[in-house]
Amino acid sequence: MDPIETTVSAVHEIGPDAVAIELDTPTGFDAEPGQFVKLSAVVDGTEEARFYTISSLDVGGTFELTISYDPDEGGPFSEYLLSLSADDTVTITGPFGSDYYEGERRVVVFAGGPGIGPAVAIAERAIADGGEAAVVYRDDVPLHEDRLASLATAGATVFVLGKTDSLEDAVGDVLTGADDEQLFIYGFADFLSAAEAAIAVAGGDPDAAKAENFG
């Protein structure tokens, strides 16, 4: 898809130093939870761009991007994103990525930090499609707590761990080894390594997981 301009529908705070930006879905744009788009803008005369993973269960009408930031290390592009409000316009390109939800009957999603965005989206979509979902999420301060609570109420298994907590017990609890179970991992490189190791300890196959490294 070529770059296309679209409109900000709403901006929501989802936790400390994090927002969810809701965008109007452009005509012809189609994506699944777990895919990502490039968000770009000219800031102070310089072309800036970042990739963000879709964090809504579908893209019908609008879709959402989860954006976390470090207030001590933010640059011009972070300041631009945080200044956005309803009716502003942004430019997106995409979608990109091959590690996304494809109608699997049971999804088990491991999320570190901002990886919680696609994690809740995939789990919500699986539940909406009549399937099963589990989320294992590790972070210093949790984001999307309301959506995690709603998932638990809807029957999903949800573990929220502190940043230094071991993943092994939670991973062992959520893996079933069923043929229709698909694993997903979203987060930074150190989290991906920890999740893959925990999956292996629990008897799962980390190589079969759909994974996205945030850097």
Secondary structure, DSSP 8 states (H G I E B T S, - for coil): ---EEEEEEEEEEEETTEEEEEEE--TT----TT-EEEEEEEETTEEEEEEEEB-SS--SSEEEEEEE--TTT--HHHHHHHH--TT-EEEEEEEE-S-S----SEEEEEEEGGGHHHHHHHHHHHHHTT-EEEEEEE-SS-S-HHHHHHHHHTT-EEEEE-TTS-SHHHHHHH----TTEEEEEEE-HHHHHHHHHHHHHTT--GGGSEEEE--
